[in-house]
C-alpha cells in the first residue's frame, strides 16, 4: 500500500500538534497541581493549552489546504 506525500505531511503535522498539546497538558498538571487537582491558574492554563491546540490545528489545516502536492 502506497501512501501519498499529502497524507504523510498531514500525519506528521497532526502528530507534532498532538505531542505539543500533550506536553503542554503535562507541564500544566505538573506545575499547577495542588492536593491532587488543578489550581484555578492551572484551569486557566489548561483552557489556554486547549485553545492554542485548536488555533494551531486550524492554521495547519489552512496551510495544508493551500499546498499543492
VMD Tcl script that builds the backbone (N, CA, C; Angstrom):
set m [mol new atoms 207]
animate dup $m
set s [atomselect $m all]
$s set {name element resname resid chain x y z} {
  {N N UNK 1 A 0.843 -1.175 0.000}
  {CA C UNK 1 A 0.000 0.000 0.000}
  {C C UNK 1 A 0.889 1.239 0.000}
  {N N UNK 2 A 0.634 2.110 -0.912}
  {CA C UNK 2 A 1.438 3.308 -1.068}
  {C C UNK 2 A 0.702 4.508 -0.473}
  {N N UNK 3 A 1.409 5.292 0.329}
  {CA C UNK 3 A 0.840 6.489 0.928}
  {C C UNK 3 A 1.393 7.688 0.188}
  {N N UNK 4 A 0.516 8.585 -0.251}
  {CA C UNK 4 A 1.000 9.747 -0.991}
  {C C UNK 4 A 1.598 10.793 -0.052}
  {N N UNK 5 A 2.288 11.729 -0.628}
  {CA C UNK 5 A 3.030 12.747 0.135}
  {C C UNK 5 A 2.099 13.584 0.994}
  {N N UNK 6 A 0.926 13.929 0.482}
  {CA C UNK 6 A -0.020 14.761 1.230}
  {C C UNK 6 A -0.451 14.075 2.525}
  {N N UNK 7 A -0.724 12.794 2.470}
  {CA C UNK 7 A -1.136 12.054 3.664}
  {C C UNK 7 A -0.016 12.000 4.693}
  {N N UNK 8 A 1.211 11.837 4.229}
  {CA C UNK 8 A 2.354 11.806 5.146}
  {C C UNK 8 A 2.512 13.148 5.843}
  {N N UNK 9 A 2.394 14.248 5.097}
  {CA C UNK 9 A 2.506 15.580 5.694}
  {C C UNK 9 A 1.386 15.799 6.713}
  {N N UNK 10 A 0.181 15.375 6.392}
  {CA C UNK 10 A -0.936 15.522 7.327}
  {C C UNK 10 A -0.694 14.734 8.605}
  {N N UNK 11 A -0.185 13.535 8.481}
  {CA C UNK 11 A 0.105 12.712 9.653}
  {C C UNK 11 A 1.182 13.348 10.508}
  {N N UNK 12 A 2.237 13.844 9.882}
  {CA C UNK 12 A 3.350 14.451 10.621}
  {C C UNK 12 A 2.887 15.721 11.340}
  {N N UNK 13 A 2.164 16.584 10.652}
  {CA C UNK 13 A 1.696 17.835 11.265}
  {C C UNK 13 A 0.746 17.540 12.422}
  {N N UNK 14 A -0.163 16.602 12.240}
  {CA C UNK 14 A -1.104 16.245 13.297}
  {C C UNK 14 A -0.393 15.639 14.501}
  {N N UNK 15 A 0.600 14.800 14.243}
  {CA C UNK 15 A 1.349 14.187 15.329}
  {C C UNK 15 A 2.136 15.219 16.121}
  {N N UNK 16 A 2.759 16.153 15.436}
  {CA C UNK 16 A 3.510 17.211 16.125}
  {C C UNK 16 A 2.574 18.068 16.971}
  {N N UNK 17 A 1.421 18.427 16.415}
  {CA C UNK 17 A 0.458 19.233 17.171}
  {C C UNK 17 A -0.055 18.472 18.388}
  {N N UNK 18 A -0.340 17.200 18.225}
  {CA C UNK 18 A -0.828 16.397 19.349}
  {C C UNK 18 A 0.230 16.255 20.432}
  {N N UNK 19 A 1.461 15.975 20.048}
  {CA C UNK 19 A 2.533 15.850 21.035}
  {C C UNK 19 A 2.784 17.160 21.770}
  {N N UNK 20 A 2.660 18.276 21.056}
  {CA C UNK 20 A 2.806 19.584 21.701}
  {C C UNK 20 A 1.695 19.805 22.717}
  {N N UNK 21 A 0.464 19.442 22.373}
  {CA C UNK 21 A -0.648 19.585 23.304}
  {C C UNK 21 A -0.458 18.702 24.536}
  {N N UNK 22 A -0.047 17.460 24.322}
  {CA C UNK 22 A 0.174 16.553 25.455}
  {C C UNK 22 A 1.283 17.089 26.358}
  {N N UNK 23 A 2.349 17.606 25.763}
  {CA C UNK 23 A 3.440 18.191 26.558}
  {C C UNK 23 A 2.948 19.392 27.360}
  {N N UNK 24 A 2.116 20.236 26.741}
  {CA C UNK 24 A 1.565 21.392 27.455}
  {C C UNK 24 A 0.664 20.946 28.597}
  {N N UNK 25 A -0.154 19.923 28.376}
  {CA C UNK 25 A -1.038 19.420 29.427}
  {C C UNK 25 A -0.237 18.832 30.592}
  {N N UNK 26 A 0.816 18.100 30.273}
  {CA C UNK 26 A 1.669 17.543 31.327}
  {C C UNK 26 A 2.373 18.667 32.085}
  {N N UNK 27 A 2.867 19.655 31.371}
  {CA C UNK 27 A 3.525 20.801 32.014}
  {C C UNK 27 A 2.575 21.501 32.968}
  {N N UNK 28 A 1.362 21.753 32.518}
  {CA C UNK 28 A 0.368 22.431 33.365}
  {C C UNK 28 A 0.036 21.577 34.581}
  {N N UNK 29 A -0.180 20.294 34.375}
  {CA C UNK 29 A -0.553 19.437 35.505}
  {C C UNK 29 A 0.573 19.295 36.521}
  {N N UNK 30 A 1.821 19.343 36.062}
  {CA C UNK 30 A 2.938 19.250 36.997}
  {C C UNK 30 A 3.183 20.550 37.754}
  {N N UNK 31 A 2.929 21.683 37.111}
  {CA C UNK 31 A 3.254 22.959 37.730}
  {C C UNK 31 A 2.087 23.634 38.434}
  {N N UNK 32 A 0.874 23.237 38.141}
  {CA C UNK 32 A -0.292 23.901 38.711}
  {C C UNK 32 A -1.208 22.937 39.455}
  {N N UNK 33 A -0.656 21.915 40.071}
  {CA C UNK 33 A -1.491 20.976 40.814}
  {C C UNK 33 A -1.353 21.222 42.312}
  {N N UNK 34 A -2.452 20.959 42.998}
  {CA C UNK 34 A -2.469 21.116 44.439}
  {C C UNK 34 A -3.435 20.095 45.021}
  {N N UNK 35 A -2.960 19.257 45.920}
  {CA C UNK 35 A -3.789 18.247 46.581}
  {C C UNK 35 A -4.503 17.339 45.581}
  {N N UNK 36 A -3.832 16.941 44.549}
  {CA C UNK 36 A -4.395 16.010 43.590}
  {C C UNK 36 A -5.283 16.631 42.529}
  {N N UNK 37 A -5.385 17.943 42.481}
  {CA C UNK 37 A -6.212 18.599 41.476}
  {C C UNK 37 A -5.527 19.855 40.966}
  {N N UNK 38 A -6.118 20.467 39.969}
  {CA C UNK 38 A -5.546 21.694 39.418}
  {C C UNK 38 A -5.974 22.905 40.236}
  {N N UNK 39 A -5.098 23.876 40.317}
  {CA C UNK 39 A -5.452 25.144 40.935}
  {C C UNK 39 A -6.268 25.960 39.930}
  {N N UNK 40 A -6.761 27.115 40.364}
  {CA C UNK 40 A -7.515 27.976 39.445}
  {C C UNK 40 A -6.638 28.416 38.278}
  {N N UNK 41 A -5.399 28.765 38.568}
  {CA C UNK 41 A -4.476 29.147 37.494}
  {C C UNK 41 A -4.216 27.976 36.560}
  {N N UNK 42 A -4.168 26.770 37.096}
  {CA C UNK 42 A -3.981 25.576 36.273}
  {C C UNK 42 A -5.161 25.350 35.343}
  {N N UNK 43 A -6.364 25.627 35.842}
  {CA C UNK 43 A -7.547 25.508 34.995}
  {C C UNK 43 A -7.506 26.471 33.830}
  {N N UNK 44 A -7.103 27.705 34.127}
  {CA C UNK 44 A -6.978 28.703 33.060}
  {C C UNK 44 A -5.875 28.294 32.086}
  {N N UNK 45 A -4.779 27.773 32.614}
  {CA C UNK 45 A -3.664 27.361 31.758}
  {C C UNK 45 A -4.053 26.192 30.857}
  {N N UNK 46 A -4.824 25.235 31.368}
  {CA C UNK 46 A -5.213 24.094 30.528}
  {C C UNK 46 A -6.219 24.536 29.464}
  {N N UNK 47 A -7.099 25.473 29.799}
  {CA C UNK 47 A -8.010 26.032 28.793}
  {C C UNK 47 A -7.205 26.769 27.723}
  {N N UNK 48 A -6.163 27.485 28.139}
  {CA C UNK 48 A -5.279 28.150 27.182}
  {C C UNK 48 A -4.575 27.156 26.282}
  {N N UNK 49 A -4.144 26.030 26.850}
  {CA C UNK 49 A -3.480 24.993 26.053}
  {C C UNK 49 A -4.452 24.388 25.036}
  {N N UNK 50 A -5.690 24.176 25.448}
  {CA C UNK 50 A -6.700 23.650 24.523}
  {C C UNK 50 A -6.964 24.657 23.407}
  {N N UNK 51 A -7.109 25.932 23.778}
  {CA C UNK 51 A -7.325 26.974 22.779}
  {C C UNK 51 A -6.160 27.081 21.810}
  {N N UNK 52 A -4.945 26.995 22.328}
  {CA C UNK 52 A -3.760 27.047 21.470}
  {C C UNK 52 A -3.723 25.856 20.524}
  {N N UNK 53 A -4.090 24.677 21.011}
  {CA C UNK 53 A -4.144 23.487 20.171}
  {C C UNK 53 A -5.144 23.681 19.036}
  {N N UNK 54 A -6.291 24.245 19.341}
  {CA C UNK 54 A -7.303 24.479 18.312}
  {C C UNK 54 A -6.798 25.459 17.261}
  {N N UNK 55 A -6.153 26.531 17.700}
  {CA C UNK 55 A -5.630 27.526 16.762}
  {C C UNK 55 A -4.519 26.918 15.899}
  {N N UNK 56 A -3.643 26.139 16.504}
  {CA C UNK 56 A -2.560 25.505 15.748}
  {C C UNK 56 A -3.122 24.531 14.716}
  {N N UNK 57 A -4.116 23.733 15.098}
  {CA C UNK 57 A -4.718 22.796 14.146}
  {C C UNK 57 A -5.453 23.531 13.030}
  {N N UNK 58 A -6.100 24.634 13.362}
  {CA C UNK 58 A -6.771 25.441 12.345}
  {C C UNK 58 A -5.763 26.002 11.349}
  {N N UNK 59 A -4.677 26.569 11.871}
  {CA C UNK 59 A -3.641 27.127 10.992}
  {C C UNK 59 A -2.993 26.032 10.147}
  {N N UNK 60 A -2.740 24.884 10.744}
  {CA C UNK 60 A -2.142 23.778 9.995}
  {C C UNK 60 A -3.090 23.287 8.901}
  {N N UNK 61 A -4.367 23.222 9.206}
  {CA C UNK 61 A -5.346 22.800 8.211}
  {C C UNK 61 A -5.436 23.763 7.044}
  {N N UNK 62 A -5.440 25.053 7.357}
  {CA C UNK 62 A -5.478 26.062 6.292}
  {C C UNK 62 A -4.206 25.992 5.460}
  {N N UNK 63 A -3.060 25.854 6.116}
  {CA C UNK 63 A -1.791 25.775 5.398}
  {C C UNK 63 A -1.754 24.554 4.481}
  {N N UNK 64 A -2.184 23.398 5.019}
  {CA C UNK 64 A -2.159 22.182 4.208}
  {C C UNK 64 A -3.141 22.246 3.043}
  {N N UNK 65 A -4.277 22.901 3.252}
  {CA C UNK 65 A -5.254 23.033 2.186}
  {C C UNK 65 A -4.709 23.857 1.003}
  {N N UNK 66 A -3.869 24.827 1.310}
  {CA C UNK 66 A -3.330 25.709 0.271}
  {C C UNK 66 A -2.091 25.153 -0.406}
  {N N UNK 67 A -1.554 24.063 0.094}
  {CA C UNK 67 A -0.377 23.456 -0.520}
  {C C UNK 67 A -0.803 22.656 -1.749}
  {N N UNK 68 A 0.080 22.603 -2.707}
  {CA C UNK 68 A -0.174 21.803 -3.891}
  {C C UNK 68 A 0.816 20.656 -3.909}
  {N N UNK 69 A 0.329 19.482 -3.620}
  {CA C UNK 69 A 1.192 18.301 -3.542}
  {C C UNK 69 A 1.252 17.593 -4.862}
}
mol reanalyze $m
mol bondsrecalc $m
mol representation Tube
mol addrep $m
